[in-house]
């Protein structure tokens, strides 16, 4: 089983809450024990505890198989690119990060860090921060200073019937995401984050948004109130599942004020979305 989170945003309290719940006896009894961690990016910025989050993630790498992709805020910090504002407290905490702290991000030898995607063909997973589209296919030839906004770390799922570019990134349609993922993985589940709101889309001939069809369930586990939504992965269908924000510290937006995470079960195939309500 995989434990999945995205957009921790330097929030050590939320990360520890997720880890504590997913590791608890009650949770493991009902949902199983995770053996792998999928981190969908945006570890940094906005929150006030980046050093603690990076240290926790590095310690987890010693105990679990972990796969991480780069988020736009991670790139914003590491490459000196402007992203939406962090508080003075957050900026100060990030300014104090050392080279050892930042060693969590793998240097690629070409002035870049980390990976844009993680593809698991065995389990049919295509993991990204924002979207799966190949930047080489969507970046205009005349794009120069803004070409990085077409990367997978900056792509955004659109709610419109068309695709478009803004200085928040390239906005893609679900059918484009499914077409790209199909080039890499059969019967796939695309896992992403970035937009801080849960979403679920299914492809079965056509494309249908199914999130609001998922019946939420509320339970108390290890003293926490946990809301869940379960997605049964049918073998003949493809899915795009977007996680909610993992670390809401420093992000004051309605419906994005509690930690979110997910698990992926492989036999039978399920994705379960969770929100820690209290």
C-alpha positions in Angstrom: 0.0 0.0 0.0 1.2 3.5 -0.8 0.8 6.6 1.4 0.4 9.7 -0.8 0.5 13.4 0.1 1.1 16.6 -1.7 1.6 20.3 -0.8 2.9 19.9 2.7 4.2 23.5 2.4 6.6 23.5 5.4 3.9 22.4 7.8 5.5 19.9 10.2 2.4 19.7 12.4 0.3 18.5 9.4 2.9 16.1 8.2 3.3 14.5 11.6 -0.5 14.3 11.9 -0.7 12.4 8.5 2.2 10.1 9.5 0.8 9.5 12.9 -2.7 8.6 11.6 -1.4 6.4 8.8 0.9 4.5 11.2 -1.7 4.0 13.9 -2.9 0.6 14.9 -6.5 1.5 14.2 -5.8 2.9 10.7 -3.6 -0.1 9.8 -6.3 -2.5 11.0 -8.9 -1.0 8.6 -6.9 0.1 5.6 -3.6 -1.8 5.8 0.0 -0.8 6.4 1.9 1.4 3.9 5.3 0.3 2.6 5.9 3.1 0.2 5.5 6.9 0.2 4.6 9.0 -2.8 5.4 12.7 -2.2 3.7 14.8 -5.0 5.8 18.0 -4.3 5.5 21.4 -2.8 7.4 20.6 0.3 8.5 24.2 0.7 7.2 27.7 1.1 4.1 29.3 2.8 4.5 27.3 6.1 7.0 28.2 8.9 8.8 24.9 9.5 10.8 23.9 6.3 13.9 22.6 8.1 11.7 20.3 10.3 9.8 19.0 7.3 12.9 18.3 5.3 14.5 16.5 8.2 11.3 14.4 8.7 11.2 13.4 5.0 14.9 12.5 5.0 14.4 10.3 8.1 11.5 8.5 6.3 13.7 7.7 3.4 15.7 5.5 5.7 12.6 3.4 6.6 10.5 3.4 3.5 10.8 3.4 -0.3 10.0 7.0 -1.2 9.4 8.6 -4.6 9.1 12.4 -4.8 8.4 14.8 -7.6 9.1 18.5 -7.7 6.4 21.1 -7.0 6.3 24.6 -8.3 7.0 26.1 -4.9 10.0 23.8 -4.5 11.3 25.1 -7.8 10.4 28.6 -6.9 12.6 28.5 -3.8 15.5 26.5 -5.4 15.6 28.4 -8.7 14.7 31.9 -7.3 11.4 32.1 -9.2 8.6 34.1 -7.8 5.5 32.2 -6.6 2.5 33.5 -4.6 3.6 35.2 -1.4 4.7 33.6 1.8 4.5 35.4 5.1 7.6 37.2 6.6 7.8 34.4 9.2 7.9 31.8 6.4 10.5 33.7 4.3 12.7 34.0 7.4 12.5 30.3 8.2 13.3 29.4 4.6 16.3 31.9 4.5 17.8 29.9 7.3 17.9 26.6 5.4 21.3 25.1 5.0 22.8 23.0 2.2 22.4 20.0 4.4 18.7 20.7 4.8 18.3 21.1 1.0 20.1 17.8 0.3 16.7 16.2 0.3 16.3 17.5 -3.2 18.5 15.5 -5.6 20.8 17.6 -7.8 20.7 16.5 -11.4 24.0 17.9 -12.5 22.4 20.4 -15.0 21.3 23.1 -12.5 18.0 21.4 -11.9 16.7 19.3 -9.0 14.6 16.3 -8.6 12.1 14.7 -11.0 9.1 16.0 -12.8 7.2 12.7 -12.7 7.3 9.2 -11.2 5.9 6.4 -13.4 5.1 3.0 -11.9 4.1 0.7 -14.8 3.6 -2.3 -12.5 0.8 -0.6 -10.5 -0.4 1.8 -13.3 0.5 5.0 -11.6 1.6 8.3 -13.2 2.6 10.7 -10.4 3.1 14.4 -10.9 2.7 17.7 -9.0 0.5 19.6 -11.5 -0.1 17.6 -14.7 1.3 14.9 -16.9 1.5 16.7 -20.2 4.8 16.6 -22.1 6.1 20.2 -22.0 7.7 19.7 -25.4 4.3 19.2 -26.9 2.6 22.3 -25.4 5.4 24.9 -25.1 5.2 27.5 -28.0 8.3 28.0 -30.0 8.4 31.7 -29.0 8.2 30.9 -25.3 11.3 32.2 -23.6 11.3 33.7 -20.1 8.0 31.9 -19.2 8.8 28.5 -20.7 9.1 26.9 -17.2 5.4 27.6 -16.7 4.7 24.7 -19.1 6.5 22.1 -16.9 4.6 19.4 -15.2 5.2 21.0 -11.8 3.2 24.1 -12.9 0.4 22.5 -15.0 -3.2 22.9 -13.7 -6.4 21.0 -14.4 -8.9 23.3 -16.0 -12.6 23.4 -15.2 -13.2 24.9 -18.7 -13.8 23.1 -22.0 -10.6 24.5 -23.4 -6.9 24.7 -22.6 -5.1 27.9 -22.0 -1.9 29.5 -20.6 -1.7 32.0 -17.8 1.2 33.1 -15.6 0.0 30.5 -13.1 0.9 27.8 -15.6 -0.6 25.8 -18.5 -4.2 24.7 -17.8 -5.0 21.3 -19.3 -8.2 19.3 -20.0 -8.6 15.8 -18.5 -8.7 14.2 -21.9 -5.2 15.6 -22.7 -3.9 14.2 -19.4 -5.3 10.7 -20.2 -3.9 10.8 -23.7 -0.4 11.6 -22.4 -0.5 9.1 -19.6 -1.6 6.4 -22.0 1.7 6.8 -23.8 3.5 5.6 -20.7 1.0 3.4 -18.7 -2.0 1.2 -19.5 -5.1 1.4 -17.4 -3.6 4.2 -15.4 -4.2 6.4 -12.4 -2.8 9.9 -12.6 -2.0 11.2 -9.1 -1.4 15.0 -8.7 -1.8 17.9 -6.3 -0.9 21.5 -6.8 -4.4 23.1 -6.7 -5.1 22.3 -3.0 -8.6 20.9 -3.8 -9.6 17.3 -4.2 -10.9 16.1 -7.5 -11.5 12.8 -9.3 -12.0 12.3 -13.0 -12.8 9.0 -14.8 -12.3 8.0 -18.5 -14.4 5.3 -19.9 -15.0 6.1 -23.5 -15.9 9.6 -22.4 -14.5 11.7 -19.6 -16.6 12.3 -16.4 -15.8 14.2 -13.2 -16.8 11.8 -10.4 -15.7 13.5 -7.2 -19.1 14.7 -6.2 -20.5 11.2 -6.7 -18.2 9.9 -4.0 -20.0 9.5 -0.8 -18.0 10.8 2.2 -17.6 8.7 5.3 -16.6 10.1 8.7 -15.0 8.1 11.4 -12.8 8.6 14.5 -9.4 7.0 14.4 -6.7 7.5 17.1 -8.6 10.5 18.5 -8.9 12.2 15.1 -12.0 12.8 13.0 -11.2 11.5 9.5 -13.3 12.1 6.4 -12.8 9.6 3.6 -13.8 9.1 0.0 -13.1 5.8 -1.8 -12.5 5.3 -5.5 -12.7 1.8 -6.8 -10.2 1.5 -9.7 -11.9 -0.5 -12.5 -9.4 -2.3 -14.8 -11.0 -1.0 -18.0 -11.0 2.7 -17.0 -8.5 5.4 -16.4 -8.5 7.9 -13.6 -7.1 11.3 -12.6 -7.1 11.8 -8.8 -6.0 15.2 -7.3 -5.2 15.4 -3.7 -6.1 18.3 -1.4 -3.5 20.3 0.4 -1.4 18.4 2.9 -0.1 21.3 4.9 -2.5 24.2 5.3 -0.2 26.3 7.6 0.2 29.7 6.0 -2.6 29.1 3.4 -5.8 30.7 4.5 -8.4 29.6 1.9 -11.9 28.2 2.7 -12.0 24.4 2.4 -8.2 24.2 2.3 -7.7 24.6 6.1 -7.2 20.9 7.1 -4.5 18.3 6.2 -5.3 16.0 3.3 -3.7 12.8 2.2 -4.5 9.5 0.3 -3.6 5.8 0.2 -3.4 3.6 -2.9 -4.3 -0.1 -2.3 -3.2 -2.4 -5.1 -5.2 -5.6 -4.5 -8.0 -4.8 -5.0 -7.1 -1.5 -6.6 -8.5 1.5 -4.7 -7.6 5.1 -4.0 -8.9 6.5 -0.8 -8.9 10.3 -0.2 -8.7 11.6 3.4 -9.2 14.9 5.2 -8.3 15.2 8.9 -11.2 17.3 10.1 -10.1 17.6 13.8 
